[in-house]
């Protein structure tokens, strides 16, 4: 079946037939236009899959009432997710 050109990066991520499950999730979230920091649940998902760099995690912790332990757990989950994603793509 011929590849159809898409008009968004998210569509291209979704149509990546060679992506492994964790990589596909990472791509779909990375290229999404969703404001991932707008709600507690989406911020948590983004933090695990993509990771909140710099002061963003602390800003979200303040916004959503996350304790330092919760932020630390999210960072550990992200580190684990990323290690598995890299292992999966080898």
N, C-alpha and C positions, 0 to 999 in steps of 0.2 A: 504494500500500500504506500503510495507516495506521501512524503511529509508535507503537511500543510503549514504554510508560514503563519505564525501567530502574531498578534499585535501587542502582547504584553509579556514582560519577563516572567510573570507568574505562569502564564500559559506555557511558556517554553520549559519552565521547571516541571510543570505537571506532565508535559509530554515527553520528558526525558526517559526513554525506555530502558536506559542502561543504569539509571540511578538505583542504588540500594535503598532500603526503607528509611534509614536514618538520614542519608544524604538527600533523599527526596523531600523529607520533612524540612530539613535545613534550607534547601533551595526554595521551597514553597513559602516558608516564613520569611526568608531573606528578601525575596522579591515582591512580597505582598505590600499593598498600599495601606494596610490596616495600621492604625495607631496602636501598637502593641503595649504602650504604657498607659493606655486610657482606662483599663480595668485591671483589677487584682488578678483574675484568672489568666488573662492574656499576657500580662506582664510576667507572671510566674512561668508560663510556657516558653515565652521568648527568652527569659533568663536561663532556662535549662538548655534549650536548643541552640540559641545564638550566643547568649551571654550579654550581660549589661556591663559595658566597659566604663572605666573612669568613675566619676561620681554618680552616674545614673542609678546604680543599685541603691546607693544611700538615699538619693532623692525619692526613689520609689518606696523605699522602706518607710520614709517619713510620710509619704502620701497614703500608704496603705496600712500603716501601723505594724510593719514587720520588725521584729526584734533583730539584733545583730546575729543571733543564733539562726534565725530563719534565713537571713541573707547569706550567712556562711553555708548553710545547707544547700541553698540554691546554687551557690558557686561550686560546691562539691559535686552536685548533681550534673552541672554543666561540664565540669572537668571529666566526669565519668562518661557522660553522653558523647563528648567530643572524642575521647579515646576509643570508644566503641565505634563511632562513625568512621574514624580513620582506619581502624582495624578492618571494618567491614568493606571498605573501598579498595583494599589491597588485593 
